[in-house]
Amino acid sequence: MKKVLSILLICCLVAASLFAAGSKETQGTSGEKNISDLKIVLILPGPINDQSWNATNYAGLVACNEQLGTRMEYIENVQASDYESTFRNYSERGYDLIMAAGTQFDDAANKVAAEYPDTTFCVVNGFKADYPNVSPIFPKEYEASYIAALIAGEVTVNGKFATIGGFPNEAMEKLLDVYEAVAVAIAVDRGIAGASATRSYANSWDDIALGKQMAETMIDNGADTLFVYANQVGLGAIQATKEKGKRFVGFSSNQNDIAPGTVVASVIFDFESFYTWAVERFYEGTLSGGQVHEAGIAEGIFKPIYPDGFSGDIKGRVDAGIAKALTGEIDFQSMFK
């Protein structure tokens, strides 16, 4: 009898160990929860249908829910005056991960993080990581604007480039620095005399009418190729560019269909891959706090999208430029002003 009991005990122990090993396949280091049980929210500064930054980030949320089995929620159109209260609201409710789309959330996230050490705060495009529960992820947007510049430099006729940014933060300034330097250099190499770039800031993410007005003025002053990174402001700029018969390089999302023939091509952020990468790292416990996590061309998150009939020769030169970035031949740091 004792022998039978011993055998049964051994079998139970083996079964328990096998069950434990199997369960680890669906559980991460994040409190030993299943990934579907994590409480995650994405805070967006604008609407998910803006065909720009907010739409791109929302696509990342959808990909996480579909591919990883998460149940990430979102809240859109959060105003600057509500950043801190929104972070606190979800922290008080015990959310494991609070993501926010935009550098503008940096200060509020770090301030609230100090009060809620059990919640991880992840700002997409963030630069600040003052606490061990702050883990910003930064797509190196200047590498994406480099690709946009490879296109712009080839399609311009007069070498006059106009750029509009949302706000003059560090990330915005760097990406516009790279775009302007590369686009002008390509135009000069093509033999266009007097190539130059003019920059303005909208100090807004959502004023469509302002974007249209700014673009009209820049075109009237000679610009023939526009590049705008200011969320909904860019929609107004595309409208003005279409009415004036000039060229626009789309950015962040595929804007080719907004104004076919006006938007000559777009550079998209593959945030489906970017978000799933980040959330998986959080779940596995490798999205370390107190540091910025970067990704760019090497990680495949920036891609040019061309309309039908786009020049094959230009595509080839853009691919060659991307290859140079991959092999480290491009010194981005030297372009920052």
C-alpha positions as CSV (number, residue, x, y, z in Angstrom):
1,M,0.0,0.0,0.0
2,K,2.8,2.4,0.9
3,K,4.4,1.7,-2.4
4,V,1.2,2.5,-4.3
5,L,0.8,5.8,-2.3
6,S,4.4,6.7,-3.1
7,I,3.8,6.1,-6.8
8,L,0.7,8.2,-6.7
9,L,2.5,11.0,-4.9
10,I,5.3,11.0,-7.5
11,C,2.7,11.2,-10.3
12,C,1.0,14.1,-8.7
13,L,4.2,16.0,-8.3
14,V,5.2,15.4,-11.9
15,A,1.7,16.5,-13.1
16,A,2.0,19.6,-10.9
17,S,5.4,20.5,-12.3
18,L,4.2,20.0,-15.9
19,F,1.1,22.2,-15.2
20,A,3.3,24.9,-13.8
21,A,5.7,24.8,-16.7
22,G,2.8,25.0,-19.1
23,S,1.2,27.9,-17.3
24,K,4.3,30.0,-17.7
25,E,3.7,30.0,-21.4
26,T,0.7,32.2,-20.8
27,Q,2.0,34.2,-17.8
28,G,4.7,36.8,-17.7
29,T,6.6,38.6,-15.0
30,S,4.0,41.3,-14.8
31,G,2.4,40.1,-11.5
32,E,2.0,36.6,-12.9
33,K,-1.1,37.6,-14.8
34,N,-2.3,36.3,-18.1
35,I,-1.6,39.0,-20.8
36,S,-5.4,39.2,-21.3
37,D,-5.8,40.2,-17.7
38,L,-3.5,43.2,-17.8
39,K,-5.3,46.5,-17.4
40,I,-3.9,48.7,-20.1
41,V,-5.1,52.0,-21.5
42,L,-3.8,54.3,-24.2
43,I,-4.3,58.1,-23.8
44,L,-4.6,60.0,-27.1
45,P,-4.4,63.8,-27.5
46,G,-6.7,63.8,-30.5
47,P,-9.3,61.7,-32.4
48,I,-8.5,58.2,-33.7
49,N,-9.7,59.2,-37.2
50,D,-7.3,62.1,-37.7
51,Q,-5.5,60.2,-40.5
52,S,-2.2,61.0,-38.7
53,W,-0.5,60.6,-35.3
54,N,-3.6,59.5,-33.3
55,A,-4.8,57.1,-36.0
56,T,-1.4,55.6,-36.2
57,N,-1.2,55.0,-32.4
58,Y,-4.7,53.6,-32.4
59,A,-3.7,51.1,-35.0
60,G,-1.0,49.9,-32.6
61,L,-3.6,49.3,-29.9
62,V,-5.8,47.3,-32.3
63,A,-2.8,45.2,-33.3
64,C,-2.0,44.4,-29.7
65,N,-5.6,43.4,-28.9
66,E,-5.8,41.2,-32.1
67,Q,-2.3,39.7,-32.0
68,L,-1.5,39.4,-28.3
69,G,-4.9,39.0,-26.8
70,T,-4.7,42.1,-24.7
71,R,-7.8,44.2,-23.8
72,M,-6.2,47.6,-24.1
73,E,-8.6,50.5,-23.8
74,Y,-8.2,54.0,-25.1
75,I,-9.4,57.5,-24.4
76,E,-9.2,60.2,-27.1
77,N,-9.1,63.9,-27.4
78,V,-7.5,64.4,-23.9
79,Q,-6.6,68.1,-23.5
80,A,-3.4,69.3,-21.9
81,S,-5.2,70.6,-18.8
82,D,-6.5,67.0,-18.2
83,Y,-3.2,65.1,-18.6
84,E,-2.4,64.7,-14.9
85,S,-6.0,64.0,-13.8
86,T,-6.3,61.3,-16.5
87,F,-3.1,59.6,-15.5
88,R,-4.3,59.7,-11.8
89,N,-7.7,58.3,-12.7
90,Y,-6.4,55.2,-14.3
91,S,-3.6,54.8,-11.7
92,E,-6.2,54.9,-8.9
93,R,-8.2,52.2,-10.7
94,G,-5.1,49.9,-10.6
95,Y,-4.1,49.9,-14.2
96,D,-0.9,48.0,-14.9
97,L,0.3,50.0,-17.9
98,I,-0.7,53.5,-18.9
99,M,0.4,54.5,-22.4
100,A,0.2,58.0,-23.8
101,A,0.8,59.1,-27.3
102,G,3.1,62.1,-27.6
103,T,6.0,63.9,-26.1
104,Q,3.6,66.4,-24.6
105,F,2.7,63.8,-21.9
106,D,6.2,63.5,-20.6
107,D,6.0,65.9,-17.6
108,A,2.6,64.8,-16.4
109,A,3.5,61.1,-16.7
110,N,6.6,61.6,-14.6
111,K,4.9,63.7,-12.0
112,V,2.1,61.2,-11.5
113,A,4.4,58.2,-11.6
114,A,6.1,59.3,-8.4
115,E,2.8,58.8,-6.6
116,Y,1.9,55.4,-8.1
117,P,4.9,53.1,-8.1
118,D,2.8,50.0,-9.0
119,T,1.7,51.4,-12.3
120,T,4.1,51.6,-15.3
121,F,3.9,54.8,-17.4
122,C,4.9,54.5,-21.1
123,V,4.9,57.7,-23.2
124,V,5.2,57.0,-26.9
125,N,7.7,59.6,-28.2
126,G,8.8,60.2,-24.6
127,F,12.2,61.5,-23.5
128,K,11.8,61.6,-19.7
129,A,12.2,58.6,-17.4
130,D,12.8,60.1,-14.0
131,Y,11.4,57.1,-12.0
132,P,11.8,53.3,-12.2
133,N,8.1,52.9,-13.3
134,V,8.5,55.2,-16.3
135,S,9.4,53.5,-19.5
136,P,9.1,55.8,-22.5
137,I,9.4,54.3,-26.0
138,F,10.8,56.6,-28.7
139,P,10.5,55.9,-32.4
140,K,13.5,57.7,-33.9
141,E,11.3,60.0,-36.0
142,Y,14.3,61.8,-37.5
143,E,15.0,58.5,-39.3
144,A,11.5,58.5,-40.7
145,S,11.8,62.2,-41.8
146,Y,15.1,61.2,-43.5
147,I,13.1,58.8,-45.7
148,A,10.5,61.5,-46.4
149,A,13.4,63.8,-47.4
150,L,14.8,61.3,-49.8
151,I,11.4,61.5,-51.6
152,A,11.0,65.2,-51.3
153,G,14.4,66.0,-52.7
154,E,13.6,64.0,-55.8
155,V,10.1,65.3,-56.5
156,T,10.7,69.1,-56.0
157,V,10.9,71.3,-59.0
158,N,12.3,74.5,-57.6
159,G,14.0,73.2,-54.5
160,K,11.9,75.3,-52.1
161,F,10.8,73.2,-49.2
162,A,8.3,74.2,-46.5
163,T,8.0,72.4,-43.2
164,I,5.4,72.8,-40.4
165,G,5.8,71.3,-37.0
166,G,3.2,71.0,-34.2
167,F,5.3,72.4,-31.3
168,P,9.1,73.1,-31.2
169,N,10.0,70.3,-28.8
170,E,13.3,68.5,-29.1
171,A,12.0,65.5,-31.0
172,M,10.2,67.7,-33.5
173,E,13.2,70.0,-34.0
174,K,15.5,67.0,-34.7
175,L,13.2,65.4,-37.3
176,L,12.7,68.7,-39.1
177,D,16.5,69.3,-39.0
178,V,17.2,66.0,-40.7
179,Y,14.4,66.4,-43.3
180,E,15.5,69.9,-44.3
181,A,19.2,69.1,-44.5
182,V,18.6,65.9,-46.6
183,A,15.9,67.3,-48.9
184,V,18.0,70.5,-49.7
185,A,21.2,68.4,-50.3
186,I,19.4,66.1,-52.8
187,A,17.9,69.1,-54.6
188,V,21.4,70.7,-54.9
189,D,22.8,67.4,-56.1
190,R,20.2,67.5,-58.8
191,G,21.5,70.8,-60.0
192,I,18.7,73.0,-58.5
193,A,20.2,76.4,-57.6
194,G,19.1,78.2,-54.5
195,A,17.5,75.2,-52.8
196,S,16.3,76.0,-49.3
197,A,13.9,75.1,-46.6
198,T,11.5,77.3,-44.6
199,R,10.1,76.2,-41.2
200,S,7.2,77.2,-39.1
201,Y,5.4,75.9,-36.0
202,A,1.7,75.8,-35.6
203,N,1.8,75.5,-31.8
204,S,-1.3,73.3,-32.3
205,W,-2.1,69.7,-33.1
206,D,-5.7,70.2,-34.2
207,D,-6.3,73.6,-35.9
208,I,-7.1,72.5,-39.5
209,A,-7.8,76.0,-40.6
210,L,-4.5,77.3,-39.3
211,G,-2.7,74.5,-41.2
212,K,-4.4,75.6,-44.4
213,Q,-3.5,79.2,-43.8
214,M,0.1,78.5,-43.0
215,A,0.5,76.3,-46.0
216,E,-1.0,78.9,-48.4
217,T,1.4,81.5,-47.1
218,M,4.4,79.3,-47.5
219,I,3.4,78.3,-51.0
220,D,2.7,81.9,-52.0
221,N,6.3,82.6,-50.8
222,G,7.7,80.1,-53.3
223,A,7.5,76.7,-51.7
224,D,6.5,73.8,-54.0
225,T,7.0,70.8,-51.7
226,L,5.5,70.6,-48.2
227,F,6.0,68.4,-45.2
228,V,3.9,68.7,-42.1
229,Y,4.0,66.9,-38.8
230,A,1.3,68.4,-36.7
231,N,-1.6,65.8,-36.6
232,Q,-4.8,67.4,-37.8
233,V,-3.1,70.7,-38.7
234,G,-1.6,68.7,-41.6
235,L,-5.0,68.0,-43.1
236,G,-5.5,71.7,-43.7
237,A,-2.0,71.9,-45.2
238,I,-2.9,69.1,-47.6
239,Q,-6.0,70.9,-48.7
240,A,-4.1,74.1,-49.4
241,T,-1.4,72.2,-51.3
242,K,-4.0,70.6,-53.4
243,E,-5.7,73.9,-54.2
244,K,-2.3,75.5,-55.1
245,G,-1.2,72.6,-57.3
246,K,1.9,71.7,-55.3
247,R,3.4,68.6,-53.7
248,F,3.0,67.2,-50.3
249,V,4.9,64.3,-48.6
250,G,2.7,62.4,-46.2
251,F,4.0,61.4,-42.8
252,S,3.2,59.1,-39.9
253,S,0.3,57.4,-41.6
254,N,-0.6,56.7,-45.3
255,Q,-2.0,60.0,-46.5
256,N,-1.8,59.2,-50.2
257,D,-5.5,58.7,-50.6
258,I,-6.4,62.1,-48.9
259,A,-5.4,64.0,-52.0
260,P,-4.2,61.7,-54.8
261,G,-1.7,63.5,-57.0
262,T,-1.0,66.1,-54.4
263,V,0.4,63.7,-51.7
264,V,3.2,62.2,-53.8
265,A,4.1,59.5,-51.3
266,S,3.9,58.8,-47.6
267,V,6.2,57.5,-44.9
268,I,4.3,55.4,-42.4
269,F,5.1,54.4,-38.8
270,D,4.4,50.7,-38.5
271,F,3.1,51.1,-35.0
272,E,1.3,47.7,-35.2
273,S,4.8,46.2,-34.8
274,F,6.0,48.9,-32.5
275,Y,3.2,48.6,-30.0
276,T,3.2,44.8,-30.0
277,W,7.0,44.9,-29.4
278,A,6.6,47.3,-26.5
279,V,3.6,45.5,-24.8
280,E,5.3,42.1,-25.1
281,R,8.4,43.6,-23.5
282,F,6.3,45.0,-20.7
283,Y,4.6,41.7,-20.2
284,E,7.9,39.8,-20.1
285,G,9.3,42.3,-17.6
286,T,12.0,43.6,-20.0
287,L,10.6,47.1,-20.6
288,S,13.0,48.5,-18.1
289,G,12.1,51.6,-16.2
290,G,14.1,54.7,-15.8
291,Q,15.3,54.6,-19.4
292,V,14.2,55.5,-23.0
293,H,13.6,52.5,-25.4
294,E,14.4,53.4,-29.0
295,A,13.4,51.9,-32.4
296,G,13.8,53.1,-35.9
297,I,14.8,52.0,-39.5
298,A,16.8,49.0,-38.2
299,E,13.7,47.7,-36.4
300,G,11.7,48.2,-39.6
301,I,9.1,50.5,-38.2
302,F,9.3,53.2,-40.9
303,K,8.3,52.4,-44.4
304,P,7.7,54.5,-47.6
305,I,4.3,54.0,-49.3
306,Y,4.0,54.9,-52.9
307,P,0.9,55.5,-55.1
308,D,0.5,53.6,-58.3
309,G,2.7,54.9,-61.1
310,F,5.3,56.4,-58.8
311,S,8.7,56.6,-60.5
312,G,10.7,53.3,-60.2
313,D,14.0,55.2,-60.5
314,I,13.1,57.4,-57.4
315,K,12.1,54.3,-55.5
316,G,15.5,52.8,-56.2
317,R,17.3,55.9,-55.0
318,V,15.1,56.0,-51.8
319,D,15.9,52.3,-51.2
320,A,19.6,53.1,-51.6
321,G,19.4,55.9,-49.1
322,I,17.6,53.6,-46.6
323,A,20.4,51.0,-47.1
324,K,23.0,53.7,-46.2
325,A,21.1,54.4,-43.0
326,L,21.1,50.7,-42.1
327,T,24.8,50.3,-42.6
328,G,25.6,53.4,-40.5
329,E,26.7,55.6,-43.4
330,I,24.4,58.4,-42.4
331,D,25.5,60.7,-39.5
332,F,22.1,61.9,-38.2
333,Q,23.7,63.6,-35.2
334,S,25.6,66.0,-37.5
335,M,22.3,67.3,-38.9
336,F,20.9,68.4,-35.6
337,K,21.1,72.2,-35.2
